Amino acid sequence: MLVSSNSSVLQLHLLLQLGDTLRRLRKSQGLSTVEMASRAGISRATLSAVEAGDPTPSMGTYLKVISALGIVSDLAVLADDVMRPVTSNTEAEGASRDAPLVRIVVSADTTRHRIQDLRSLALHEEAVRRVRAEPALIQQAQAVLQKWLDAGDQRSASLWVEWKDILEHRKWRKALGRTHRAQELRQASPMTAVLPPEVRKRILQEVRELKEGVVLEIAGKARK
């Protein structure tokens, strides 16, 4: 399925995959987090965010880690504007229409817990984005949370108490993290209450498309 690269879920998935890859490469080179952070000229906390696929670090920070790992040349291929599709049709080569340079198929790990957490993370990142833009929305999440707390279900009580603190003090990083605790918090979260039905539907559809596999095309002008 050919989809727009503007898909928020696709962007999130690719960033998570990049973080996983950078962590795996660091370990394969026998580098500790202290050594890697020193090479890249960043803090260990920032390196941890990069390896978690966190969108907070700048692209420049990601490039520092990539450079420190010695894989910049691998990225240069994507930026090489002299690449063109190989074709035996000289007339086609001279056409002025757009022609794809690279076609890539991207799919998510369909292991149940991985795809569920990708979906949950995408929903929460969108919910937090909306709350930051319109702070009054947080009252909806707080109302849902209070209803749950009043019901007295002890199985999730500790998570809900933590959510009360997160909502009150806007500690979004606790819920958007890549840790096991953050995953647990997202599973017991009131935050989706701030999302309009059409937004939830869009995100869930993007997750389904990613499970099936999506096609990205990097396009450019063919030579005349």
C-alpha positions as a Python dict, from the first residue, in 0.01 Angstrom:
ca = {
    (1, 'M'): (0, 0, 0),
    (2, 'L'): (139, 338, -107),
    (3, 'V'): (82, 593, 169),
    (4, 'S'): (179, 949, 248),
    (5, 'S'): (497, 992, 446),
    (6, 'N'): (296, 1242, 655),
    (7, 'S'): (148, 950, 849),
    (8, 'S'): (214, 1025, 1216),
    (9, 'V'): (226, 655, 1302),
    (10, 'L'): (472, 584, 1022),
    (11, 'Q'): (700, 866, 1136),
    (12, 'L'): (685, 740, 1494),
    (13, 'H'): (761, 384, 1385),
    (14, 'L'): (1060, 490, 1175),
    (15, 'L'): (1201, 695, 1463),
    (16, 'L'): (1164, 402, 1702),
    (17, 'Q'): (1336, 175, 1450),
    (18, 'L'): (1619, 426, 1410),
    (19, 'G'): (1671, 437, 1786),
    (20, 'D'): (1677, 56, 1805),
    (21, 'T'): (1929, 41, 1521),
    (22, 'L'): (2161, 297, 1678),
    (23, 'R'): (2156, 114, 2011),
    (24, 'R'): (2225, -219, 1841),
    (25, 'L'): (2516, -71, 1644),
    (26, 'R'): (2665, 82, 1957),
    (27, 'K'): (2655, -252, 2134),
    (28, 'S'): (2798, -435, 1833),
    (29, 'Q'): (3096, -198, 1845),
    (30, 'G'): (3146, -275, 2213),
    (31, 'L'): (3078, 82, 2322),
    (32, 'S'): (2928, 168, 2659),
    (33, 'T'): (2676, 450, 2690),
    (34, 'V'): (2946, 661, 2858),
    (35, 'E'): (3188, 608, 2568),
    (36, 'M'): (2921, 669, 2307),
    (37, 'A'): (2797, 988, 2472),
    (38, 'S'): (3154, 1116, 2497),
    (39, 'R'): (3223, 1041, 2128),
    (40, 'A'): (2906, 1218, 2021),
    (41, 'G'): (2957, 1512, 2256),
    (42, 'I'): (2620, 1469, 2427),
    (43, 'S'): (2499, 1363, 2770),
    (44, 'R'): (2406, 1004, 2858),
    (45, 'A'): (2048, 1118, 2911),
    (46, 'T'): (2036, 1258, 2559),
    (47, 'L'): (2192, 940, 2419),
    (48, 'S'): (1927, 739, 2602),
    (49, 'A'): (1657, 953, 2440),
    (50, 'V'): (1811, 901, 2094),
    (51, 'E'): (1834, 525, 2137),
    (52, 'A'): (1472, 522, 2252),
    (53, 'G'): (1363, 693, 1930),
    (54, 'D'): (1247, 996, 2129),
    (55, 'P'): (1142, 1286, 1902),
    (56, 'T'): (1269, 1544, 2153),
    (57, 'P'): (1640, 1543, 2048),
    (58, 'S'): (1709, 1749, 1736),
    (59, 'M'): (1802, 1598, 1403),
    (60, 'G'): (2149, 1740, 1463),
    (61, 'T'): (2177, 1533, 1780),
    (62, 'Y'): (2077, 1216, 1594),
    (63, 'L'): (2339, 1297, 1331),
    (64, 'K'): (2606, 1336, 1600),
    (65, 'V'): (2535, 980, 1717),
    (66, 'I'): (2526, 852, 1359),
    (67, 'S'): (2859, 1021, 1289),
    (68, 'A'): (3015, 884, 1607),
    (69, 'L'): (2914, 534, 1496),
    (70, 'G'): (3083, 589, 1158),
    (71, 'I'): (2775, 528, 944),
    (72, 'V'): (2731, 873, 786),
    (73, 'S'): (2828, 733, 445),
    (74, 'D'): (2526, 503, 458),
    (75, 'L'): (2298, 805, 483),
    (76, 'A'): (2475, 990, 204),
    (77, 'V'): (2312, 758, -48),
    (78, 'L'): (1972, 906, 36),
    (79, 'A'): (2097, 1260, -21),
    (80, 'D'): (2277, 1189, -349),
    (81, 'D'): (2076, 1379, -609),
    (82, 'V'): (2266, 1221, -900),
    (83, 'M'): (2098, 883, -842),
    (84, 'R'): (1841, 797, -1107),
    (85, 'P'): (1636, 488, -1192),
    (86, 'V'): (1818, 250, -1420),
    (87, 'T'): (1625, 201, -1744),
    (88, 'S'): (1704, 87, -2095),
    (89, 'N'): (1443, 318, -2242),
    (90, 'T'): (1635, 630, -2346),
    (91, 'E'): (1313, 810, -2427),
    (92, 'A'): (1191, 744, -2076),
    (93, 'E'): (1519, 872, -1939),
    (94, 'G'): (1465, 1198, -2120),
    (95, 'A'): (1112, 1245, -1993),
    (96, 'S'): (1048, 1544, -1772),
    (97, 'R'): (792, 1373, -1547),
    (98, 'D'): (869, 1278, -1188),
    (99, 'A'): (1029, 936, -1147),
    (100, 'P'): (1080, 741, -824),
    (101, 'L'): (1440, 707, -711),
    (102, 'V'): (1385, 456, -435),
    (103, 'R'): (1087, 248, -330),
    (104, 'I'): (1089, 113, 26),
    (105, 'V'): (844, -120, 195),
    (106, 'V'): (797, -52, 566),
    (107, 'S'): (610, -275, 806),
    (108, 'A'): (576, -300, 1181),
    (109, 'D'): (661, -591, 1404),
    (110, 'T'): (324, -761, 1432),
    (111, 'T'): (410, -922, 1764),
    (112, 'R'): (103, -845, 1970),
    (113, 'H'): (259, -634, 2245),
    (114, 'R'): (481, -437, 2004),
    (115, 'I'): (199, -329, 1774),
    (116, 'Q'): (-26, -250, 2069),
    (117, 'D'): (236, -26, 2225),
    (118, 'L'): (302, 148, 1893),
    (119, 'R'): (-70, 223, 1870),
    (120, 'S'): (-86, 339, 2232),
    (121, 'L'): (222, 558, 2197),
    (122, 'A'): (86, 721, 1881),
    (123, 'L'): (-245, 797, 2052),
    (124, 'H'): (-70, 945, 2355),
    (125, 'E'): (171, 1160, 2155),
    (126, 'E'): (-125, 1309, 1970),
    (127, 'A'): (-320, 1357, 2295),
    (128, 'V'): (-28, 1536, 2461),
    (129, 'R'): (23, 1752, 2153),
    (130, 'R'): (-340, 1862, 2171),
    (131, 'V'): (-329, 1931, 2544),
    (132, 'R'): (-18, 2144, 2503),
    (133, 'A'): (-195, 2343, 2232),
    (134, 'E'): (-520, 2368, 2429),
    (135, 'P'): (-453, 2323, 2806),
    (136, 'A'): (-824, 2325, 2896),
    (137, 'L'): (-855, 1979, 2736),
    (138, 'I'): (-676, 1829, 3033),
    (139, 'Q'): (-995, 1865, 3234),
    (140, 'Q'): (-1153, 1591, 3024),
    (141, 'A'): (-876, 1347, 3113),
    (142, 'Q'): (-894, 1449, 3480),
    (143, 'A'): (-1271, 1392, 3488),
    (144, 'V'): (-1232, 1041, 3346),
    (145, 'L'): (-949, 965, 3587),
    (146, 'Q'): (-1149, 1081, 3889),
    (147, 'K'): (-1438, 859, 3782),
    (148, 'W'): (-1204, 561, 3773),
    (149, 'L'): (-1054, 647, 4111),
    (150, 'D'): (-1400, 679, 4265),
    (151, 'A'): (-1486, 331, 4134),
    (152, 'G'): (-1212, 193, 4358),
    (153, 'D'): (-1061, -73, 4128),
    (154, 'Q'): (-745, -168, 4320),
    (155, 'R'): (-574, -341, 4027),
    (156, 'S'): (-492, -13, 3855),
    (157, 'A'): (-504, 218, 4158),
    (158, 'S'): (-129, 282, 4174),
    (159, 'L'): (-117, 370, 3804),
    (160, 'W'): (-413, 605, 3835),
    (161, 'V'): (-258, 781, 4134),
    (162, 'E'): (53, 830, 3923),
    (163, 'W'): (-160, 963, 3639),
    (164, 'K'): (-316, 1215, 3877),
    (165, 'D'): (30, 1354, 3942),
    (166, 'I'): (120, 1347, 3572),
    (167, 'L'): (-191, 1544, 3477),
    (168, 'E'): (-156, 1793, 3759),
    (169, 'H'): (210, 1869, 3693),
    (170, 'R'): (218, 1799, 3316),
    (171, 'K'): (485, 1529, 3350),
    (172, 'W'): (432, 1403, 2997),
    (173, 'R'): (771, 1239, 2958),
    (174, 'K'): (672, 979, 3218),
    (175, 'A'): (388, 864, 2995),
    (176, 'L'): (566, 902, 2662),
    (177, 'G'): (880, 716, 2763),
    (178, 'R'): (999, 386, 2620),
    (179, 'T'): (1028, 216, 2961),
    (180, 'H'): (817, -72, 3090),
    (181, 'R'): (657, 161, 3346),
    (182, 'A'): (560, 407, 3073),
    (183, 'Q'): (397, 122, 2882),
    (184, 'E'): (198, 28, 3193),
    (185, 'L'): (89, 388, 3238),
    (186, 'R'): (-34, 407, 2880),
    (187, 'Q'): (-239, 92, 2932),
    (188, 'A'): (-421, 258, 3224),
    (189, 'S'): (-445, 604, 3076),
    (190, 'P'): (-730, 859, 3065),
    (191, 'M'): (-556, 1063, 2795),
    (192, 'T'): (-742, 924, 2494),
    (193, 'A'): (-1050, 1105, 2629),
    (194, 'V'): (-913, 1428, 2480),
    (195, 'L'): (-897, 1285, 2127),
    (196, 'P'): (-1189, 1340, 1887),
    (197, 'P'): (-1330, 1013, 1744),
    (198, 'E'): (-1207, 1097, 1393),
    (199, 'V'): (-850, 1142, 1520),
    (200, 'R'): (-854, 808, 1702),
    (201, 'K'): (-996, 647, 1389),
    (202, 'R'): (-718, 796, 1173),
    (203, 'I'): (-441, 676, 1402),
    (204, 'L'): (-588, 326, 1427),
    (205, 'Q'): (-615, 312, 1048),
    (206, 'E'): (-250, 416, 1010),
    (207, 'V'): (-149, 136, 1248),
    (208, 'R'): (-348, -118, 1045),
    (209, 'E'): (-180, 3, 725),
    (210, 'L'): (162, -32, 884),
    (211, 'K'): (82, -388, 989),
    (212, 'E'): (2, -472, 628),
    (213, 'G'): (315, -296, 501),
    (214, 'V'): (332, 47, 342),
    (215, 'V'): (534, 167, 45),
    (216, 'L'): (738, 486, 51),
    (217, 'E'): (874, 645, -263),
    (218, 'I'): (1160, 893, -277),
    (219, 'A'): (1096, 1080, -600),
    (220, 'G'): (1287, 1324, -815),
    (221, 'K'): (1292, 1475, -1160),
    (222, 'A'): (1419, 1253, -1436),
    (223, 'R'): (1692, 1401, -1653),
    (224, 'K'): (1598, 1566, -1979),
}
